[in-house]
Amino acid sequence: MGLSTLGIPQPGACTMPIQTIPELFQAAVRDYPRPDCFSYRDESGNYRDVSSEEALRRVRALRLGLRSLGLKPGEKVALLAENRLEWAITDLGVLCAGGITVPIYPTLLTETIGYILNDCQPAAIFVSTAEQAAKIGSLRGQMPFLREVITFDPTSEQDTLTFAKLLQIGQNLADQNPPSPAEECDRVDPHSPCSIIYTSGTTGNPKGVVLSHWNFVSNVQTTRKLIDFFYPDDRCLSFLPLSHVLERMAGFYTTLSSGVGIAFAARMDSVPVDIMDVKPTLMVSVPRLYEKIYAKVLSTAMASGGLRKNIFFWARGLGIQAAEMRAAGREPSGWFAFKLKIADALVFKKLRAKLGGRIRFMVSGGAPLNSRINKFFHGAGMTILEGYGLTETSPVLTCNHFGAIRFGSVGKAIPGTEIRIAEDGEILARGPQVMLGYFNNEEATAEVLDADGWFSTGDIGHLDDDGYLFITDRKKDLIVTAGGKNIAPQPIENAFATDKFVAQAVVIGDRRPYLTAILVPDMENLREYAKGQGLTVEDDEQLVADPTIRNLFQGIVDRRNQDLPGFTQIKKFNLLPREFTLDGGELTPTMKVKRFAITRKYTDIIDAMYPDARELD
């Protein structure tokens, strides 16, 4: 299926079908040339634009530079870096050279990086900083297959090549023998491997998911049919790791192919500042960002008190009601529309301004998004389109889109994709985006992919009468209590996450007589509350142990329990004085909770909540 069939004007588009990522990139440069194809913060702290023409020149130079180093089609090239311009150029350059990219999260420990490299055995690796180069330096002696290490930033590591030098080598070759348009990229089979993406995994070693060019391109093209990305002044802020398949496909390939400018956030913690400078019209994220924004807005409203607090909650109620009306196909009118306009002027317009003032829509994936938070943003004029998929499905299987939004669901199956529910409730999927398999792991592939192409997602869910998919939980995360009750912990945890005093929540109860929870407070809000209560403590550990704080959280738990059946209610809880982190081994690189790691790490805390219980064998 070519770009010309997508129902979007294609200036100068040819009739050749787009089936590979290099073809997708070349079509984007040809059909949507723009002065700010990519933008990044330079050393002075200002955003600098890179035109489509300049991006093509650098990709061409990198391709030729890699070929001069002896890279052969089908060889693998690893990429260990944060989101930045060089990441995008490297990915496109490697693919145009016929190589296979292996993105690696820069937050991973050296041991895990070593496992990935030994598993896929790349011919070369690109690294961002001196810190990442040092990780590879400590491993390189045991990796004879690794011929080249290319660094984006200066490093003291020996036997490395700088990114700038490699580009110069390639540019010299291009100047000596300018390639024709037909020679810009190596021809590759659309169904050949494009990338190997290692799943973060909550237990065991990561598995390498092999995705083809057509896996990605078919997903891009189908998504573009459903969501109108292209406006001449559209910009996307890229901050979700490009090693994450959602950002790679939606925030990079889809936006690029739609003529949307891509601006890279300087760092994750600089996103609030970057948003104000870039003023994006769309963003791709996991639910945690939206939860944090909502919690901050809620906290500010509560702290303002009096009239401002009342106005906020009045506006929030109107916005949620308006979101529900629009999802049902009804547009607010009359007196309600007038009140909504006032609410927009007093509350929602200010919120949009804090996100740059130009947001048209945002995309959420990777984990369930609380429906109340989704409705709030929708009512505030910033629609969040929630979808569902996995690394193994490139990733999109289903999504909500304009004109077809059902809150609480992850949307309908995208065209060309089949979804069915197995007898045990597991979601099964089949379509052109389903992976080729797990690299070097036929046994694991056979466990999830049958002979008819049906992929077992490992998620539990159901389809409503209109075909909207609702996710309940991960199959392996389901809690089976000592009494034999099957309980999905995520909906309970998501409910806690909407409270301004709760940063994270993990429900415990597998093979136990009742449910308990480990709650991680939002320490900023909690310290402010403690100050208002006149509490004097030395540190956060003392703060969470204070009886006043315990009573506060008991009230939170009691309120949540009111909406739950008896066997799913939280009977006891404990508070931790710090958030779960990747470095602490409690989160995956995609910010998912490692339940097994948490239950093992906090055994004493958990056991204290079951003083009289005897765990079943």
N, C-alpha and C positions, 0 to 999 in steps of 0.2 A: 504494500500500500504506500503510495507516494504522498508527499506533502500536499500536492495539488488536490488530493481527494478529501482533505480534512475540512473543507468548508470555510477555510480562512484564506483571504487574498494572499497570493504568493507572487510577488513581483519578480518577473524573470525566471520563475521556476521551470525546471526542465521536467520531462515526463518520465525520467528514469526513477524507478522505485528506490526509496531509501531503506536499506536493510542492515547497514552497519554503522557503528559510531563514527568512523572517519567520514562516511558519506553524509551523516547527519550534521557533522561539524562543517563540512564544506558547503552544504546547502544553506546553513545558517549564515555563514560569512557572505555567500553570494546573494541570498534573498533578503537578509536583514542586516546590512552593514550599519554599524553604529559607532560613534566615537568613544562610547563607554561600554564596549562589549564586556570588559572586566574592569574593576576598580579595586585599588588596594591602598592601605596607608603606607606612605613612604617614611623615610627616616625622620623627616621634619614633623610627622604626625598628621599630615594632610593627605586627603584622598587623591590619588593620581589615576587617571583613566588610561586604559589601553584599548585602542581601536580594534575593530574586527580584522582590519588589514594587518595591523601589527601582531595580533594574536596568531594569525595564519603564518606570518613570517617566522615567528618564534617556534611554532609547532613544526614547520618545515625544517628549520635549522636543527631542532632537537632530533627529528627523525634521521636526518642525514648524519648528525653527530653520533647517534647510536649505531647506525650502520657502519660508520668508520671504526667503531670499537669492536665490530664483529658480531653485533646482535643479529641473530637469525630469526626469521618468522617462526612463531610458535614458542619462542623462548620466553621465560617469565622474568618480569622486572618488578621488584618490590618497591613500595612507596611508603616511607615512614615519616609522616609530616602532619602538621596542623593545617587547617584551611588557609590557603594563600594562593597567590597567582601561580607560583611555580608548581603547585599541586596540579592545577588544571592543565597547564602547558605540558607537564610531564605525562599525565594520563593520556592526553590526546596525541602527543608525540610518539609514545610507546605503541599505541593502538594503530597509528598511521604507519608505523614501521612493521606492523604485523605481529607485534609482541602481545603478551598477556600481562595485564597489571595485577599486582597483589597488594592492595592497600592494607596498611597495618596501623592500628590506633597508636599514636605516640604516647598515650598514657599507660600502655601495657608495660609490665615488668620485663626486664631483660630475659628472664627465664622463658616467659611465654613467647617473646619475640623469637628467641632461639628455636623453640619448638616449631613455630610457623615456618621459619626459614629452612630448617632441616626437612620439613615435610614437603614443601613445594620446590626447594632448591632453585632459586632464581639466579640468573646469570649476572644481574646487577641490582643494586638497591640505591634509591634516592633518599637522602635524609635531610631534615630541615636544619636543625641546630647542632651546636657543639655537643650538647647533652645527648641527642639521639646518635650522633656520630660515635660518641664514646661507648654507647651500648653496643653498636656494631663492632667497634674496635675490640671489645672484650670477647666477642664471639667469633671473629673472622678466622682465627687460627684453626678452628675446627670445621671450617666451611670451604673446602677446596673448590666447590662449584661456584662460589661468589667471586666473579672476575673483577667487577668494578663497584666502587662506592663513590657516588656523586653527591656532593654536599651543596645545599642552598646557601648556607651561611659559612663564614670562615671557621676553620677548625684546626687544631694542632695534630689531629690524627694523621698517621703516615699512610702513604699509598692511596690517596684519595684524589678525586678530580672535582673541581668546582663546577657548579651548574653554568656559571657565566662562561667559563673556558669551553665547556662542551658546546654551548650555543655558538660561540665564536668559531669553533672548528666546523660546525655544521653550516654556518653562514658563509664561511670561506668556500666551502664546497659548492654551495648554492650559487655564489657569485661566479665561480669558475665554470660551472655547467648548469645554468638555470633550468630547473625541471619544468616540463609542460604541465598544464592542469591535470592531464591524465596520469602524470607521474608523481603527483603530490603525495599519494598514499599507496601503499601496497594493497593489492587486491586480496581480500580475505573472504572466506566462506562465511555467510551470515550465521550459520549454525555451528561455527567453530568457537572455541573458548575466547571470551573477551576479557574476563576477569575472574580471579579466585578470591572470594571474600570469606574470611574466617569468622565464623559466628562466635560471639563473645561467650556464649554458653554459661549456664549457671552451675554446672557440675562438669568435671572432667576436662580433657583437652579440647580446644576449639576444633571444629570441622571446617574444611575448606569447601565452600559452596562454589561450584563451577557454573558461571553464567555465560551464555553465548551473546554475540552481538544482537541476534534477533530477539533473545529474551528481553534485553533492554529496549531495543528500538520498538518492538511491538507494544511494550508497556507505555513508552513515550507517546507513540502515535494514538493509542486508544485513549490515554488520559487527555490528550489535547482535544480529542473529539468531545469529551464531556465538559472540560473546563476551558473557557476562553481566556487563555493566558495573554494573548498578544494585544498590547497597546503601545504606541510609539514611545511613550515616556515611562514605561514600566521598568521598575528596578526591584531586584530581589537581594535581600541581605543574607549572605551565607554564613551561618555560624554552627549549625549542627554538623558534626564531623563528616567530611566527605568520605571517610572510611565507612560510614553508615550508609547502607544501600538506599535509604529513603532520601537523604540529601544528594547522593550521587545521581539518582534517577530523576527526582522531582526538582531539587534545588540547583542542579547543574545541567544534566542533559535536556530535560524538558524545557526549562527556562531558556537555555541557549538556543535550542531549536525553534523556539517561539519568538526570538528576537528580543528577549528580555535582558537588560543589563544586569550583571552579577557583581555585587560588591562584597568583598570578603571582610568579615569582622576581624579586628586586630587580634582579639583574644575573647574567650568566652566571657570573662568578667568585664569586658569593655562594651558589650552589646548595648546597654542602655545609652551610652554616649554615641556609639556607631549608628544607632537607629536615628538619632537626632541629626547626625551629619548626612547620612545616606538618604533619609526620608523614603524608605522603601514602599512599594505599593503591594508587595506580597512577601510572605515569609513561610518557611517550612520549619516545623519544630516538633518535638515530642511534648506531651501534655505538661511536663514539669514547668516549662516556661510560662504557660498560660495560668497554671495554678499559682505560681509565684506572683505574677502580675495581679491576679485577682485577689490574692491574700494581702498584697501591699495596698491595693485600692481599698479593700475592706478595712484594713487596719487604720489607714488614714482617715476614713470616714468615721470610724468609732472614736478615734482620738480627737476629732474636731468637735464632737459633741453638739448639743443644742440643735439649732435650726439646720446647720449644714449636714449633720448626721441624718436628720429626718428627711431632708431633701434628697440625699443620696439613696436612702432605702425606698423612698417614694419612686425615684427615677428607676432604680433597679427593678422594682416590681412592674413598672410600666414596660421596661425593656424586655423583660422575660415574657410578659404577656404578649407583646408585639412579636417576639420571635416565634412563639407558639402559633400565633395567628398566621404568620407568613409561611411557616412550615406546613400549615393546613391549607394553604392556597388563598388566604384572605388577607387583603391589605388593610391596615388600620385606616379608619375614616372618621369624619365628624369630630365630635368632642374629644374622643380618645386620641385621634391623630393630632389635635391641637395640644393636648397635654403632653403627648410624646415629643412634640416639637419644642416645648418649653423644657422638658427633661433633657433633651439633646443639647440645648443651649446652656443649661446650668451644669450638667454633669458629663454627658457623653462626649461632647466636643472637646472638653479639656482632656479627657482620657485619650482620645485619638491624637491630640496634639503631643502627648507624652510619648507616643509611638511614631512620631514623625509627621503626623497629620495627613498622610496620603494612603494609608492602608486600604486596599480594596478587598483583599481576603487573605486568609492564612490557612495553612494546611497542617493537620495534626495526624500523627501516626506513631507507631512503635509501642503504644500502650493505650489503654482505655482513657478517654477524656470524660470527666464528670459532666453529665448532661446539663446541670444547673450552670456551671461555668461556661459551657458552650452557648447556652441560651443568653447569658449575660453579655458575652461579646457580640453575639448576633444582634441583640437588641441595641447595643451601643454603636452599631454601624460597622462592625468589623467581623464579617462572617468567617467562621472557622469551618473548613471542609474536612471532616474526619473520615479517614479511610482505614483500610486494614490490609495487611500483607506480611510477608516474612522475607528474610534475606533470600530464601530458597525460591521466592516467586517474583523477584526482580524489582520492586516488592509488591506492587499494587494488585490486589484481587478484587476488592470492593471499595466504593467510595460514595460519600454524599456529594452532590454537586448542585449548582444553582437550579432551582426548580424541582429538586428531588432530595429534600433534606428531611430526615426523621431523627430527632434528637434521641440519644441513647443507643442508636444503631451506628454501624460503620458503613452504612449504605448498601446499595445493590451491587451484584456482580457486574464488573465492567464488561462491555461487549467482547465476545469471544471467550469468555471465562465461564466455566461451570462450577457451581457450588452445590454440594449436597451434605447432608448430616448423617453420619454413621449411627448405628443402633445405640452405641454408648455415648452419643452426643458429640463426638469429635467432628470437626469441620474438615471436609475433604474438598480438594480443588483440582481442576484440570484446565489447562490453557497454554498458549504459546509462551507465557512468561515463566513457566515452571522450569527449574534448573535442569542442567544436564545430569547432575549427580554430585556426590561428595568426592573431592579429589583423593585418590589413593585409598578409597574406603567403600568398596562395593557392598560390604555387609551393611553398613549404615545406610547406604542408598536404598538397598532392597527393603529395609525396614520401613521406609517412608514413601517409596515410589513404586507403584505396582506396574504390572505389564501393560495395563491399559492407560497409563499416564496419570492416574489419580495420585495426588500428593496428600499425605496425612499431615495436617498442620500441627497437631499436638494441642490445638485449642478446642475448648468446649463452647458450643453456641447453639443458636436456633434461628430459623428463618420465619418471619411472620408471613401473613397471607399475601402481602404485596411484594415479597421477595427481599425485604430488608434484613440484613444479617445483624444479629446481636451476639456479642461475645460475652461469655460468662466468666471463663478463667482458663488458665493453662491446665491441660489434663494432668500433668505431673504435679501441679500445685494444689490440686483438690485435697482438702483435708477430710480424712475419714476418722471420726471420733471413736473413742472406745465403745460408744453406744451404737456404732455403725452408721451414723449420720454422715452423708456426703455434703460438704460445705465448700463453696467457692470463696476464698478469702479476699480477692481483689475488690469486689463491690463494697465490702465492709471497710477495707483500707482506703478506698477512694472517698468514701463518705467522711472519714476522719480528716482526710487531706483538705477538705473544704473549710475546716475551722482555722481561723487565723493564728491560733496558738499551736497548731500541729504542722510540723514540717514533713515528717515521715511516720508511717505506721506499718507494723508487720503483725499479722494475726497468727497465733500459735494454737495448736490443738490436735495435730495428727496423732492418733492412737492415745489420746488423752481424754479425760472425762468431760471436759468443758473447754470453751475457748478463752484464751487470754490474749493480751496484746503488749508488744513493746512499742511505746510511743516516743518519738523524738520531737521535743518542742521546737517551735520557731523561737530561738533564743533571743532574737532582737525584740520581738513583741513581748516575750515573757519577762525580759529584764525591765521593759517599760511598765508592764503591769505591776511587777514587784516594787518598782519605785513608787508607783501610785498607792500601793498598799503599805508603804513605809517599811518594807522588809530590808534588813541589813544582812547581807551574806558575803562571804569572802570570794566565792567562785561559783561557777555554774553547777558543779556537783552538789554543793550545799543548797543551791537554789532549787533544784529539782527534788531535793529531799525535804524541803520545808513543808510543814503541814498545810499552810495556806495554798501553796502550789498544788499539793496533792488533792486538796478539796476542789480546786479549780478544774483539774483534769477529771476528777470523779464526776463532776457535773457534766463535762463534755461527753464522757462515756455513757452516763445515764441518759442524756438526750439522744445519743445515737441508738442506744438499746431500745428506746421507745418505738422505733420504726422497724425493729427486727423481731422475727419469731424467737421464742424462748431458747431453742437449741443453737441459734446463731448469735446470741447475745454475748458480749464480753463480760466475763465474771470478775476478772482481775486484770491489772495492768501494772507495768513498771515503766519508769521514765529514764531515758538516757540523756546525759548532758551534752552530747555531740551528735552530729548528723552521720549517717552511714556514708562511707566514701569508697571510691575506687581504690585508693591507696590502702585503705583498711581491709580490703578484700571482701567488702560487703555488697558492692555494686559491680555490675558489668560495665564495660565502656559505653553502653547505651543507656546507662542509669537504671537498669532493672535490678531489683533486689535479688541477691543470691540467698535464697531461703535456707539452703543447707548450710552455707557458711555462717549465717547469722545464728541458726539454732546451735551450731557447734561452738561458735565463739562466745555466745552468751548463755551457755548451759546453766551456770549457777543462778543467773537472774531468772531464767525460765523455770528451773526446778523450784525456786522459792515461791512460785505462784501455784505450785501443786504439792503442798506439804503432805497431804494425806493420800495422794494418788499413787498407784502402782502402775507403771507403764507396762502395757501388754507386749508380749513377745511377738 
